[in-house]
């Protein structure tokens, strides 16, 4: 949908996803997806216009994809950036009490003048009734202009993300995490670094705890993030929920957050009364 006219600013609605999928059956169930899509395995790739082949068996999964990247300014189809990737994954069988998967993959992205980005992705996930863990690590392979821009480093660990939750018992749990994801340098940033690239790291830490018993849920957490150019931000949040207090079923919820940063500081409070 697009509108334009004299004295009016052009506007359009972007198409984020539009694809056709075929799911095979039998001993080798190939799934083929064509169109604009997201990869749920190689998620850092973002949106792409192309084809994905995926085979998911009882304990392993392999796949490959290829296509072009939409124009980053207007999201129209574009052949300026071509990209391809592949992955292999081992996972527990469907319906298992414990959920686990480990994935290794790689992506290459190229423009008319050469490399845009090449990186490997490693990720793991474990979910049990007591422990939940999720980790990802991206490793950029730097060649040519990118190795020069990254101070001569051949490999750069550009993104680390990890989160952990432990249920100490049926009522009480604790959680924490670490985030060092950063803006990834692409070829367009090499050409126009003053407007397209923000090299600030987004290092972050968080920790919290929650208690859940019949009719009552209480949680609290604290988060801190820091960047080379964006400064230090921190926040603390506490929330409480009371459910099924009376007949008719009434519930109360309240939340308070205090935050402080280089550009804005303040508090956020909210409360609600609910009837089911």
C-alpha positions, -999 to +999 in steps of 0.1 A: +000+000+000+015+034-010+001+069-011+016+101-026+004+134-039+010+172-041+020+186-008+020+153+010+049+131+021+052+098+005+045+069+028+044+031+024+037+000+044+067-024+045+063-060+037+083-078+064+074-114+056+057-131+026+066-166+018+054-200+006+063-232+025+063-269+015+066-295+042+076-330+031+068-363+050+084-397+053+119-406+064+135-375+050+110-347+057+124-317+037+109-283+043+113-257+016+105-220+023+106-194-005+101-157-002+108-130+024+115-147+057+134-150+089+157-179+098+147-193+132+182-210+134+205-183+120+186-155+136+213-128+133+208-129+096+176-110+099+151-107+070+162-120+036+145-127+002+154-163-008+150-200-002+156-222+028+160-260+028+155-276+063+155-313+073+145-320+110+148-356+122+143-371+156+177-361+170+194-339+144+186-311+120+205-297+090+197-268+067+209-242+042+196-209+029+205-184+003+191-151-011+195-114-010+191-087+017+163-062+014+173-026+010+179-013+046+164+021+039+130+012+024+129-026+027+123-031-010+138-062-027+174-056-036+203-076-051+230-054-037+238-078-008+238-116-015+240-140+014+241-177+021+244-199+052+242-234+066+238-251+100+238-284+118+220-291+151+217-319+175+186-320+198+166-342+221+137-361+207+103-344+206+083-349+238+114-353+260+112-341+296+146-324+291+150-301+261+185-296+248+199-285+215+234-274+203+238-256+170+268-247+148+263-226+117+280-201+093+269-172+071+286-153+043+273-120+031+287-103+000+282-071-020+295-060-054+328-049-040+335-081-019+328-092+016+300-076+036+301-100+066+313-135+073+306-151+107+300-183+126+272-189+151+273-213+181+243-217+204+230-240+231+198-243+250+189-265+280+155-266+297+148-288+327+123-285+355+151-270+376+176-253+353+171-233+321+202-221+301+205-203+268+238-191+252+249-178+219+282-167+205+290-151+171+325-151+157+332-127+128+359-137+103+376-105+092+392-103+057+403-074+035+388-040+045+372-055+076+404-069+091+419-034+087+388-018+103+390-043+132+427-034+141+441-063+122+422-090+140+414-121+119+385-132+142+364-111+164+339-124+191+313-099+182+284-111+203+280-131+235+247-137+252+238-160+281+209-163+305+204-187+334+174-195+355+174-219+385+143-230+404+155-236+440+121-252+448+085-250+435+081-215+448+114-197+445+137-191+415+167-169+407+179-157+373+208-138+358+225-131+325+252-114+305+249-095+272+279-082+251+262-079+218+275-050+197+268-032+164+285-053+137+306-035+111+293-040+076+306-028+043+283+003+041+297+013+075+332+012+060+320+036+033+300+060+055+312+054+091+300+088+103+263+081+097+259+043+096+280+028+123+278+031+161+308+011+175+294+013+211+294-020+229+262-030+247+276-048+276+250-057+301+244-077+332+212-086+351+201-106+380+168-112+398+146-135+418+110-146+418+086-163+442+054-180+431+029-196+455-008-200+451-025-166+447+008-147+450+037-139+426+066-116+436+097-107+415+126-083+415+155-077+393+183-052+386+200-045+352+231-026+343+244-018+308+274+002+296+287+015+263+318+032+250+298+061+237+263+057+251+272+058+288+260+037+317+223+028+323+208+010+352+174+000+364+157-019+392+122-034+390+099-050+416+064-064+409+037-082+428+005-100+417-024-113+438-049-134+420-082-151+429-086-131+461-124-131+464-155-142+447-161-129+420-124-136+412-105-103+418-068-097+412-043-070+420-011-062+402+015-035+409+050-027+395+076-002+402+108+006+382+136+031+390+160+039+361+190+061+357+210+070+326+229+097+308+199+110+289+169+102+312+162+092+348+130+086+367+105+061+380+077+041+364+048+028+386+017+010+375-012-008+392-043-026+382-074-042+396-088-071+376-120-092+377-122-125+359 
